[in-house]
Amino acid sequence: MPNEIIAFIGLGNMGYPMASNLLNAGYTVNGFDTQLTDELKEQSSTATPAITLHEQLAPCVADANVIVTMLPNGGIVLKVLQQIIDTRSTPCTIIDCSTIDINDARTAHTLAQQHGYTFFDAPVSGGIKGAAAGTLTAMVGGDESQLAELANVLQPLFANIIHCGGAGNGQAAKICNNMLLATTMIGVGESFNLGDKLGLDPQTLFNILSSSTGSCWSVNSYCPVPGVGPESPADNHYQPGFSGHMMLKDMKLTQAAAQSVSLPTPLGEHSLALYEQFVAQGGGPQDFSAIIQFLNSKS
């Protein structure tokens, strides 16, 4: 059985199942979240063995061999990183699975290295289901030779680990992926809405799109139409696997990155505007694929 202690910071919809997978793999897991809700405490107490929840960050990370973070934004990542450095007596390895600004990720790498820590930016793709199943894809920026040393820790979390290059390149890969995902989901929504107006059965249209040149993940695996294709959030009233709020956050990151290198991304820019409208009209808590309903309401 593994003898490492893993500290997991950020036990939300993604973080908690990821921490649970480490626990089930035999690691001792110390957990910390600023929102230690009764539900989270009950979840932890009923696990066998249980994640040890800490009310404060310092005791959570004190004895950890590896620290994994899953946090909302780069400002919080940098704040937590500084707290770790200030409270620990010895450096360790930190794997940040948050999706954050590329420059914040590179600042985190620099800060960590200045204090002897090994740091990886490792944003993930696969949603809540992937987190629970341990089938996420991790896009990793950092020292590839040091990454190989973490294979046993990473195995319970990820089905695919793709090294993307140096500091911040994991975040660069993630925002490129999500800009395409956001844009294709809008296109898929418009296609199904148009098919409906033209009298096409949605199952028939799915059968065509999923096996023709329109084939893509947003059709084949995550169809935004209820009762069509594999089970998706559309079949559960658009309860989020990945919320509209989160997609909007990521799309803002894509456009900030594009502006930083003076690259026009007109489809990405328009997609951001549509997700802003979608969230403003109440779509934030829903799955991002519910944008199909917002697009239909504009007709």
Secondary structure in CASP SS format (residue, H / E / C, confidence):
PFRMAT SS
TARGET T0000
AUTHOR 0000-0000-0000
METHOD secondary structure of the structure
MODEL  1
M C 1.00
P C 1.00
N C 1.00
E C 1.00
I E 1.00
I E 1.00
A E 1.00
F E 1.00
I E 1.00
G C 1.00
L C 1.00
G C 1.00
N C 1.00
M C 1.00
G H 1.00
Y H 1.00
P H 1.00
M H 1.00
A H 1.00
S H 1.00
N H 1.00
L H 1.00
L H 1.00
N H 1.00
A C 1.00
G C 1.00
Y C 1.00
T E 1.00
V E 1.00
N E 1.00
G E 1.00
F E 1.00
D C 1.00
T C 1.00
Q C 1.00
L C 1.00
T C 1.00
D H 1.00
E H 1.00
L H 1.00
K H 1.00
E H 1.00
Q H 1.00
S H 1.00
S H 1.00
T H 1.00
A C 1.00
T C 1.00
P C 1.00
A C 1.00
I C 1.00
T E 1.00
L E 1.00
H E 1.00
E C 1.00
Q C 1.00
L H 1.00
A H 1.00
P H 1.00
C H 1.00
V H 1.00
A C 1.00
D C 1.00
A C 1.00
N C 1.00
V E 1.00
I E 1.00
V E 1.00
T E 1.00
M C 1.00
L C 1.00
P C 1.00
N C 1.00
G H 1.00
G H 1.00
I H 1.00
V H 1.00
L H 1.00
K H 1.00
V H 1.00
L H 1.00
Q H 1.00
Q H 1.00
I H 1.00
I H 1.00
D H 1.00
T H 1.00
R C 1.00
S C 1.00
T C 1.00
P C 1.00
C C 1.00
T E 1.00
I E 1.00
I E 1.00
D E 1.00
C C 1.00
S C 1.00
T C 1.00
I C 1.00
D C 1.00
I H 1.00
N H 1.00
D H 1.00
A H 1.00
R H 1.00
T H 1.00
A H 1.00
H H 1.00
T H 1.00
L H 1.00
A H 1.00
Q H 1.00
Q H 1.00
H C 1.00
G C 1.00
Y C 1.00
T E 1.00
F E 1.00
F E 1.00
D E 1.00
A C 1.00
P C 1.00
V E 1.00
S E 1.00
G C 1.00
G H 1.00
I H 1.00
K H 1.00
G H 1.00
A H 1.00
A H 1.00
A H 1.00
G C 1.00
T C 1.00
L E 1.00
T E 1.00
A E 1.00
M E 1.00
V E 1.00
G E 1.00
G C 1.00
D C 1.00
E H 1.00
S H 1.00
Q H 1.00
L H 1.00
A H 1.00
E C 1.00
L C 1.00
A H 1.00
N H 1.00
V H 1.00
L H 1.00
Q C 1.00
P C 1.00
L C 1.00
F E 1.00
A E 1.00
N E 1.00
I E 1.00
I E 1.00
H E 1.00
C E 1.00
G E 1.00
G C 1.00
A C 1.00
G C 1.00
N H 1.00
G H 1.00
Q H 1.00
A H 1.00
A H 1.00
K H 1.00
I H 1.00
C H 1.00
N H 1.00
N H 1.00
M H 1.00
L H 1.00
L H 1.00
A H 1.00
T H 1.00
T H 1.00
M H 1.00
I H 1.00
G H 1.00
V H 1.00
G H 1.00
E H 1.00
S H 1.00
F H 1.00
N H 1.00
L H 1.00
G H 1.00
D H 1.00
K H 1.00
L C 1.00
G C 1.00
L C 1.00
D C 1.00
P H 1.00
Q H 1.00
T H 1.00
L H 1.00
F H 1.00
N H 1.00
I H 1.00
L H 1.00
S C 1.00
S C 1.00
S C 1.00
T C 1.00
G C 1.00
S C 1.00
C C 1.00
W H 1.00
S H 1.00
V H 1.00
N H 1.00
S C 1.00
Y C 1.00
C C 1.00
P C 1.00
V C 1.00
P C 1.00
G C 1.00
V C 1.00
G C 1.00
P C 1.00
E C 1.00
S C 1.00
P H 1.00
A H 1.00
D H 1.00
N H 1.00
H C 1.00
Y C 1.00
Q C 1.00
P C 1.00
G C 1.00
F C 1.00
S E 1.00
G H 1.00
H H 1.00
M H 1.00
M H 1.00
L H 1.00
K H 1.00
D H 1.00
M H 1.00
K H 1.00
L H 1.00
T H 1.00
Q H 1.00
A H 1.00
A H 1.00
A H 1.00
Q H 1.00
S H 1.00
V C 1.00
S C 1.00
L C 1.00
P C 1.00
T C 1.00
P H 1.00
L H 1.00
G H 1.00
E H 1.00
H H 1.00
S H 1.00
L H 1.00
A H 1.00
L H 1.00
Y H 1.00
E H 1.00
Q H 1.00
F H 1.00
V H 1.00
A H 1.00
Q H 1.00
G H 1.00
G H 1.00
G C 1.00
P C 1.00
Q C 1.00
D E 1.00
F H 1.00
S H 1.00
A H 1.00
I H 1.00
I H 1.00
Q H 1.00
F H 1.00
L H 1.00
N H 1.00
S H 1.00
K C 1.00
S C 1.00
END
